[in-house]
Amino acid sequence: MRRLQHFYRVGGQVMLRIPARERKKTDPVAKGTFVVKNVYENGNVLLDTGSSEYRVNIRRIFPY
């Protein structure tokens, strides 16, 4: 299995996808926008949420 190709760069803006099991039918599908602070080789990115930093997999984010 190959890693998912990504094009995220430091300073870019992304939205964070909320999993279906954690939201109701009429709730928004994503939160955002967040700034990418770091991109890791293993497919994770570090997001700046304002008050804290949050490390997530690239499968949970999409470009703004």
HELIX and SHEET records of a PDB file:
HELIX    1   1 ALA A   20  GLU A   22  5                                   3    
HELIX    2   2 ILE A   58  ARG A   60  5                                   3    
SHEET    1   A 5 GLU A  53  ASN A  57  0                                        
SHEET    2   A 5 ASN A  44  ASP A  48 -1                                        
SHEET    3   A 5 ALA A  30  VAL A  39 -1                                        
SHEET    4   A 5 GLN A  13  ARG A  17 -1                                        
SHEET    5   A 5 ILE A  61  PRO A  63 -1                                        
END                                                                             
